[in-house]
């Protein structure tokens, strides 16, 4: 009995310790759950082609700080210009196999317009002098998924060299052209193109249930858009635009709201095979003051309501949603920058505007 009693006493100690440990575990507060991962935001890839007689390339990369350093390192000692050759070469940056598939691709060219040595290059060897802009245009148009923009610059009162070619040859696939006729307009020109890029990326998408929508019996949408305020401007009003869905095409109902526009030619819905819903893109949705059409306002909020009547019965409905979240998209932008001696008075201004362009994209697309 003594032995048995000692055995129980010996067992009691570790059991007591285990019990205390278990009690401590039960009473110890649970560690907080790890924070949910934030949604993957846009993967912004920046590339740069700096050109004079030759080209110097920074390949497409998510290291935007290095892209800005590359721009900062450029000089403008050479007076010969291979503008069109540089534009054609910039297209090659998108073809690197290791890059992800991009949802949006852009080329933005800044130049004073003249080209005097592209035809010296092997890829332009058979192009007659004066026809190099046509070849650049053909190269751009062959890449239908790349939106090409251009900025033309001139010093003094003289016109921008070859501006007609810049507007008509180096802009393609929905791109835009901006001019800077003095040094103070370089930054606004870059900002204008930047806004175009962001508008293209941040496309609103309407999602609605399918139905037999005809011209006699359409589905109506009332879209209320609230612009962002700030920048010292007076508050802009919310604007309402009415649209109708006939078949799978969305169109603005007359009379149009002069503040709001989007590319109606591309607002054609497609059926989602999993949900059965119709997805209708509103490409390049823009809010502009009628009295100042160049001043595009950022969109802060959007409300979508539906009805079977143009004038009454509008309501928000769970079946109809909007998707303005561009998270997860891969975006590629290549800056093609003129680094010739003719830009001497404003070369630093151009580099600063190009770096600001990148910084604003970083701020808005990440």
C-alpha positions as CSV (number, residue, x, y, z in Angstrom):
1,X,0.0,0.0,0.0
2,X,2.9,2.3,0.8
3,X,4.3,1.6,-2.6
4,X,1.0,2.2,-4.3
5,X,0.5,5.5,-2.4
6,X,3.9,6.7,-3.4
7,X,3.1,5.8,-7.0
8,X,-0.1,7.9,-6.9
9,X,1.8,10.8,-5.3
10,X,4.4,10.6,-8.0
11,X,1.8,10.6,-10.7
12,X,-0.1,13.4,-9.1
13,X,2.8,15.9,-9.7
14,X,3.0,15.6,-13.5
15,X,-0.8,15.4,-13.8
16,X,-1.1,18.6,-11.7
17,X,1.5,20.3,-13.9
18,X,-0.3,19.2,-17.1
19,X,-3.6,20.4,-15.6
20,X,-2.1,23.8,-14.9
21,X,-0.6,24.0,-18.3
22,X,-3.9,23.1,-19.9
23,X,-5.7,25.6,-17.8
24,X,-3.2,28.2,-18.8
25,X,-3.7,27.3,-22.4
26,X,-7.5,27.6,-22.0
27,X,-7.3,31.0,-20.3
28,X,-4.6,32.4,-22.5
29,X,-6.1,34.8,-25.1
30,X,-6.0,33.6,-28.6
31,X,-3.5,35.4,-30.8
32,X,-5.2,37.9,-33.2
33,X,-5.9,36.5,-36.7
34,X,-3.4,37.6,-39.3
35,X,-4.7,40.5,-41.3
36,X,-6.4,39.5,-44.6
37,X,-4.1,40.1,-47.5
38,X,-4.9,43.2,-49.4
39,X,-6.2,42.6,-52.9
40,X,-3.5,42.6,-55.5
41,X,-3.4,46.0,-57.1
42,X,-2.3,46.9,-60.5
43,X,1.0,45.7,-61.7
44,X,2.4,48.8,-63.3
45,X,5.3,48.2,-65.6
46,X,7.3,51.2,-66.9
47,X,9.7,51.3,-69.8
48,X,11.7,54.1,-71.4
49,X,13.2,54.6,-74.9
50,X,15.5,57.7,-74.9
51,X,16.5,58.7,-78.4
52,X,18.7,61.0,-80.4
53,X,20.6,59.4,-83.3
54,X,20.5,56.2,-81.4
55,X,18.2,54.7,-78.8
56,X,18.9,53.9,-75.1
57,X,16.4,51.5,-73.5
58,X,15.1,50.8,-70.0
59,X,13.0,47.6,-70.4
60,X,9.5,47.3,-69.0
61,X,9.8,46.7,-65.3
62,X,7.9,47.2,-62.0
63,X,10.9,49.0,-60.7
64,X,9.6,52.5,-61.5
65,X,12.2,54.1,-59.3
66,X,14.9,52.8,-61.6
67,X,12.9,54.0,-64.6
68,X,12.9,57.5,-63.1
69,X,16.7,57.2,-62.5
70,X,17.2,56.2,-66.1
71,X,15.3,59.3,-67.3
72,X,17.4,61.5,-64.9
73,X,20.6,60.1,-66.3
74,X,19.9,61.1,-69.9
75,X,21.8,63.9,-71.6
76,X,21.1,65.8,-74.9
77,X,24.5,66.2,-76.5
78,X,23.5,64.9,-80.0
79,X,21.6,66.9,-82.5
80,X,20.5,64.1,-84.9
81,X,17.0,62.6,-84.4
82,X,15.7,59.1,-85.1
83,X,12.2,59.7,-83.8
84,X,10.3,57.2,-85.9
85,X,12.9,54.5,-85.5
86,X,12.6,55.0,-81.7
87,X,8.8,54.6,-81.8
88,X,9.2,51.3,-83.8
89,X,11.9,50.1,-81.4
90,X,9.6,50.8,-78.4
91,X,7.2,48.2,-79.6
92,X,9.8,45.5,-79.0
93,X,9.7,46.2,-75.3
94,X,6.3,44.5,-75.1
95,X,7.5,41.3,-76.7
96,X,9.8,40.0,-73.9
97,X,8.6,36.5,-73.1
98,X,9.1,36.9,-69.3
99,X,6.6,39.7,-69.1
100,X,3.0,39.0,-67.9
101,X,0.0,39.3,-70.3
102,X,-1.0,43.0,-70.1
103,X,-4.6,44.3,-69.8
104,X,-3.6,47.7,-71.1
105,X,-0.5,48.8,-73.1
106,X,0.5,52.4,-73.9
107,X,3.2,54.3,-75.7
108,X,3.7,58.0,-75.0
109,X,6.1,59.9,-77.3
110,X,7.5,63.3,-76.5
111,X,9.3,65.1,-79.2
112,X,9.9,68.4,-81.0
113,X,8.7,66.6,-84.1
114,X,11.6,66.5,-86.6
115,X,13.2,63.3,-87.8
116,X,16.4,63.4,-89.8
117,X,18.1,60.0,-89.5
118,X,15.6,57.2,-89.0
119,X,16.2,56.2,-92.7
120,X,19.8,55.5,-91.7
121,X,18.7,52.6,-89.6
122,X,18.6,49.0,-91.0
123,X,14.9,48.5,-90.3
124,X,14.2,51.8,-92.2
125,X,16.7,51.3,-94.9
126,X,14.2,50.9,-97.7
127,X,12.0,53.8,-96.6
128,X,12.4,57.0,-98.6
129,X,13.3,60.1,-96.6
130,X,10.1,61.8,-95.6
131,X,8.1,58.5,-95.4
132,X,9.5,57.4,-92.1
133,X,6.4,58.6,-90.3
134,X,4.3,56.3,-92.5
135,X,6.4,53.3,-91.5
136,X,6.1,54.2,-87.8
137,X,2.3,54.4,-88.2
138,X,2.2,51.0,-89.9
139,X,4.2,49.5,-87.1
140,X,1.9,51.0,-84.4
141,X,-1.3,50.0,-86.2
142,X,0.0,46.4,-86.5
143,X,-0.2,46.3,-82.7
144,X,-3.9,46.9,-82.2
145,X,-3.7,46.3,-78.4
146,X,-1.3,49.2,-77.9
147,X,-2.7,52.7,-77.4
148,X,-0.2,55.3,-78.8
149,X,-0.2,58.9,-77.6
150,X,2.1,61.8,-78.6
151,X,3.2,65.2,-77.2
152,X,4.6,67.8,-79.6
153,X,6.8,70.6,-78.4
154,X,8.2,73.8,-79.9
155,X,10.2,76.7,-78.6
156,X,9.3,80.3,-79.4
157,X,6.6,81.2,-81.9
158,X,7.5,78.7,-84.6
159,X,5.1,75.8,-85.3
160,X,5.8,72.3,-84.1
161,X,7.9,70.5,-86.7
162,X,5.9,67.9,-88.6
163,X,2.9,68.3,-86.2
164,X,0.5,66.9,-88.8
165,X,2.6,63.7,-88.9
166,X,2.7,63.6,-85.1
167,X,-1.1,63.9,-84.8
168,X,-2.0,61.5,-87.6
169,X,0.9,59.0,-87.6
170,X,2.3,58.6,-84.1
171,X,-1.2,58.4,-82.5
172,X,-3.2,55.2,-82.9
173,X,-5.8,52.9,-81.5
174,X,-7.7,55.6,-79.6
175,X,-4.6,57.5,-78.4
176,X,-4.5,61.3,-78.0
177,X,-2.3,64.2,-79.0
178,X,-1.2,67.1,-76.9
179,X,0.9,70.1,-77.8
180,X,3.2,72.3,-75.7
181,X,4.0,75.6,-77.3
182,X,6.2,76.8,-74.4
183,X,8.0,75.4,-71.4
184,X,5.2,76.0,-69.0
185,X,2.8,73.7,-71.0
186,X,5.0,70.6,-71.0
187,X,3.8,69.4,-67.6
188,X,0.1,70.0,-68.4
189,X,0.6,68.1,-71.7
190,X,2.0,65.1,-69.8
191,X,-0.9,65.4,-67.3
192,X,-3.4,65.4,-70.1
193,X,-2.1,62.2,-71.6
194,X,-1.7,60.7,-68.1
195,X,-5.4,61.4,-67.5
196,X,-6.2,59.6,-70.8
197,X,-4.2,56.6,-69.7
198,X,-5.9,56.4,-66.3
199,X,-9.3,56.9,-67.9
200,X,-8.7,53.9,-70.2
201,X,-7.5,51.7,-67.3
202,X,-10.3,52.6,-65.0
203,X,-13.2,51.6,-67.2
204,X,-16.6,51.2,-65.5
205,X,-18.4,48.0,-66.1
206,X,-22.1,47.5,-65.8
207,X,-23.3,44.0,-64.9
208,X,-27.0,43.2,-65.4
209,X,-29.3,40.2,-65.9
210,X,-30.0,39.2,-69.5
211,X,-33.4,39.9,-71.1
212,X,-35.3,40.5,-74.3
213,X,-34.5,44.2,-74.6
214,X,-35.8,45.7,-77.8
215,X,-36.0,49.2,-79.2
216,X,-39.7,49.2,-78.2
217,X,-38.9,47.7,-74.8
218,X,-35.4,48.7,-73.6
219,X,-33.8,48.5,-70.2
220,X,-32.9,52.0,-68.8
221,X,-30.0,52.9,-66.6
222,X,-29.7,56.1,-64.6
223,X,-26.0,56.6,-63.8
224,X,-25.2,59.3,-61.2
225,X,-21.5,60.4,-61.2
226,X,-19.9,62.4,-58.4
227,X,-16.6,64.0,-59.3
228,X,-13.8,64.3,-56.8
229,X,-13.4,67.7,-55.2
230,X,-10.3,69.5,-54.2
231,X,-7.4,71.3,-55.9
232,X,-8.9,74.6,-54.8
233,X,-11.7,74.3,-57.3
234,X,-15.3,75.1,-56.6
235,X,-17.4,71.9,-56.0
236,X,-18.6,70.4,-59.2
237,X,-22.1,69.0,-59.2
238,X,-23.1,65.4,-59.5
239,X,-24.0,64.6,-63.1
240,X,-26.7,62.1,-64.2
241,X,-26.6,60.3,-67.5
242,X,-29.4,58.1,-68.9
243,X,-28.7,55.1,-71.0
244,X,-30.7,52.4,-72.7
245,X,-29.9,48.7,-73.3
246,X,-31.2,47.3,-76.6
247,X,-30.1,43.8,-77.2
248,X,-26.6,43.9,-75.8
249,X,-25.7,47.4,-76.8
250,X,-25.7,50.3,-74.4
251,X,-26.4,53.9,-75.7
252,X,-26.9,57.3,-74.2
253,X,-30.5,58.5,-74.2
254,X,-31.1,62.0,-75.7
255,X,-30.7,64.7,-74.5
256,X,-27.1,64.0,-73.6
257,X,-25.5,65.3,-70.4
258,X,-22.7,67.6,-71.6
259,X,-20.6,66.7,-68.6
260,X,-20.4,63.0,-69.1
261,X,-19.1,60.9,-72.1
262,X,-17.8,57.4,-72.9
263,X,-17.0,55.4,-76.0
264,X,-20.4,54.1,-77.0
265,X,-19.1,52.3,-80.0
266,X,-17.4,49.8,-77.6
267,X,-20.3,49.5,-75.0
268,X,-21.4,46.1,-76.3
269,X,-22.3,43.6,-73.6
270,X,-21.0,40.1,-73.4
271,X,-22.5,37.1,-71.5
272,X,-20.5,35.7,-68.6
273,X,-20.6,31.9,-69.1
274,X,-20.5,31.2,-65.3
275,X,-23.1,33.7,-64.0
276,X,-25.2,34.3,-67.1
277,X,-25.1,38.0,-66.6
278,X,-24.3,40.6,-69.2
279,X,-21.1,42.7,-68.7
280,X,-21.2,46.1,-70.5
281,X,-18.0,48.1,-70.5
282,X,-18.0,51.9,-70.4
283,X,-14.7,52.7,-72.0
284,X,-13.0,56.1,-71.3
285,X,-15.8,57.3,-69.0
286,X,-15.0,61.0,-68.5
287,X,-16.4,63.9,-66.5
288,X,-15.6,67.3,-68.0
289,X,-16.9,70.7,-67.3
290,X,-18.6,72.0,-70.5
291,X,-17.0,75.4,-70.2
292,X,-13.5,73.8,-69.8
293,X,-13.4,70.6,-71.8
294,X,-9.7,70.1,-71.4
295,X,-10.0,70.0,-67.6
296,X,-11.1,66.4,-66.9
297,X,-12.2,65.7,-63.3
298,X,-11.5,62.5,-61.4
299,X,-14.6,60.4,-60.7
300,X,-15.2,59.8,-57.0
301,X,-18.5,57.9,-56.8
302,X,-20.9,56.2,-59.1
303,X,-24.5,55.1,-58.5
304,X,-26.4,52.8,-60.9
305,X,-30.2,52.5,-61.0
306,X,-32.5,50.7,-63.4
307,X,-36.0,51.0,-64.7
308,X,-38.3,49.9,-67.6
309,X,-39.3,53.6,-68.0
310,X,-37.2,56.5,-69.1
311,X,-38.7,58.9,-66.6
312,X,-39.9,56.9,-63.5
313,X,-39.4,53.9,-61.3
314,X,-35.6,53.9,-61.1
315,X,-34.2,51.8,-58.3
316,X,-31.0,50.2,-57.2
317,X,-31.1,46.5,-57.6
318,X,-28.8,43.7,-56.5
319,X,-29.0,42.1,-60.0
320,X,-27.4,45.2,-61.4
321,X,-23.9,46.2,-60.2
322,X,-21.0,48.2,-61.3
323,X,-17.3,47.3,-61.2
324,X,-14.9,50.1,-61.0
325,X,-12.2,48.2,-59.2
326,X,-9.2,47.7,-61.6
327,X,-7.3,45.6,-59.1
328,X,-5.3,42.8,-60.6
329,X,-4.8,44.4,-64.0
330,X,-1.3,44.4,-65.5
331,X,-0.5,47.8,-67.2
332,X,2.5,48.5,-69.4
333,X,3.6,52.1,-70.3
334,X,6.6,53.0,-72.4
335,X,7.8,56.6,-72.6
336,X,9.6,57.5,-75.8
337,X,11.6,60.6,-75.0
338,X,13.4,63.0,-77.4
339,X,16.9,63.6,-76.0
340,X,18.3,65.8,-78.8
341,X,20.2,69.1,-78.4
342,X,17.2,71.0,-79.9
343,X,15.5,70.6,-76.6
344,X,18.3,72.3,-74.7
345,X,16.2,75.1,-73.1
346,X,13.6,72.7,-71.7
347,X,15.4,69.4,-71.4
348,X,15.3,69.4,-67.6
349,X,11.7,70.4,-67.6
350,X,10.8,67.5,-69.9
351,X,12.6,65.0,-67.7
352,X,10.8,66.4,-64.6
353,X,7.5,66.1,-66.3
354,X,8.2,62.5,-67.4
355,X,9.1,61.5,-63.9
356,X,6.0,63.3,-62.5
357,X,4.0,61.2,-65.1
358,X,5.4,58.0,-63.6
359,X,4.8,59.2,-60.0
360,X,1.2,60.0,-60.7
361,X,0.6,56.6,-62.3
362,X,2.2,55.0,-59.3
363,X,-0.1,57.0,-56.9
364,X,-3.3,56.2,-58.9
365,X,-2.7,52.7,-60.2
366,X,-1.2,50.9,-57.2
